[in-house]
Amino acid sequence: MTAQPLANEMPTTWITAVADAIAHHGHPIHTTRPTGITIHLTPQQRRTLHAETEPYLVISWRGDDTGTGALDWGISPDGARVPHPQPLTDTTHPADIAHTVDRLLTTGQPTA
């Protein structure tokens, strides 16, 4: 699967490729939908992300007028709403996204 321009709702094949790549890093996927991917955090991941009371990490995307859009991440109490989304990465290649998510879940930061 190659990188793709971001839209508010992405194709199932791209979402599946991203979710599979994240799961390959050992992070089970809770849910996928056209607008995002949800991971149920382990106790260690919660500590790493300082999310003791919120059990979910949500990876979401949105399109924009430039055709580039944005990938965000955020901690969520319900696996859907993200009160304070933060930038994740500029790439849309599934393997690169998965690597960034792995770094986030193991270090607490999406970038080195």
Secondary structure, DSSP 4 states (H G I P E B T S, - for coil): -------SS--HHHHHHHHHHHHHTT----EEETTEEEEEPPHHHHHHTT-TT--EEEEEEE--TTS--EEEEEEESSSS--SS-EEEES---HHHHHHHHHHHHHHS-S--
